[in-house]
Amino acid sequence: MRKSELTEMTVSELETKLQDDYESLQNFHFQKALQQLENPVQIKHVKKEIAQVKTLLKEYELGIRAEGGDTL
């Protein structure tokens, strides 16, 4: 998912996305351990997306970013 798509999401959508990404990451780690993961780069992409979502949530928490997606 692109950063611009993430910035348009609400806080509740971001929290749901974060949970989904954590579950995906856990599944990828299991697949890697069982040597069934076809594309190991997927782990890197999911980790990056988790970091982006956590950053946006922190910005909302600190008041840097308004709920409408606008920055101050």
C-alpha positions as CSV (number, residue, x, y, z in Angstrom):
1,M,0.0,0.0,0.0
2,R,1.3,3.4,-0.8
3,K,2.0,6.1,1.8
4,S,-0.6,8.4,0.2
5,E,-3.3,5.7,0.6
6,L,-2.3,5.3,4.3
7,T,-2.6,9.0,5.0
8,E,-6.2,9.0,3.7
9,M,-7.2,6.4,6.3
10,T,-8.8,7.1,9.6
11,V,-7.3,6.2,13.0
12,S,-9.6,3.2,13.4
13,E,-8.7,2.0,9.8
14,L,-5.0,2.4,10.6
15,E,-5.3,0.4,13.8
16,T,-7.1,-2.4,11.9
17,K,-4.4,-2.3,9.1
18,L,-1.7,-2.5,11.8
19,Q,-3.3,-5.7,13.3
20,D,-3.6,-7.2,9.8
21,D,0.0,-6.4,9.0
22,Y,1.2,-8.0,12.3
23,E,-0.8,-11.1,11.4
24,S,0.7,-11.2,7.9
25,L,4.2,-10.8,9.3
26,Q,3.7,-13.6,11.7
27,N,2.4,-15.9,8.9
28,F,5.4,-14.9,6.7
29,H,7.8,-15.8,9.6
30,F,6.1,-19.2,9.9
31,Q,6.3,-19.8,6.2
32,K,9.9,-18.9,6.2
33,A,10.7,-21.3,9.1
34,L,8.9,-24.1,7.1
35,Q,10.7,-23.0,3.9
36,Q,7.5,-22.4,2.2
37,L,7.9,-18.7,1.6
38,E,8.1,-18.0,-2.1
39,N,9.1,-14.3,-1.9
40,P,11.2,-13.4,1.2
41,V,11.1,-9.7,0.3
42,Q,7.5,-9.7,1.4
43,I,8.7,-9.7,5.0
44,K,10.6,-6.5,4.3
45,H,7.6,-4.8,2.7
46,V,5.3,-5.7,5.6
47,K,7.8,-4.4,8.2
48,K,8.0,-1.1,6.3
49,E,4.3,-0.8,6.1
50,I,4.0,-1.5,9.9
51,A,6.5,1.3,10.5
52,Q,4.6,3.7,8.3
53,V,1.3,2.9,10.0
54,K,2.8,3.3,13.5
55,T,4.3,6.6,12.5
56,L,0.9,7.9,11.3
57,L,-0.8,6.7,14.5
58,K,1.9,8.5,16.6
59,E,1.4,11.7,14.6
60,Y,-2.3,11.6,15.3
61,E,-1.6,10.9,19.0
62,L,0.8,13.9,19.3
63,G,-1.6,16.2,17.3
64,I,0.8,16.7,14.4
65,R,-1.7,15.3,12.0
66,A,-5.4,16.1,12.2
67,E,-8.1,13.5,11.8
68,G,-9.0,14.7,8.3
69,G,-5.5,13.7,7.0
70,D,-4.2,17.3,7.0
71,T,-0.9,18.2,8.6
72,L,-0.6,21.3,10.8
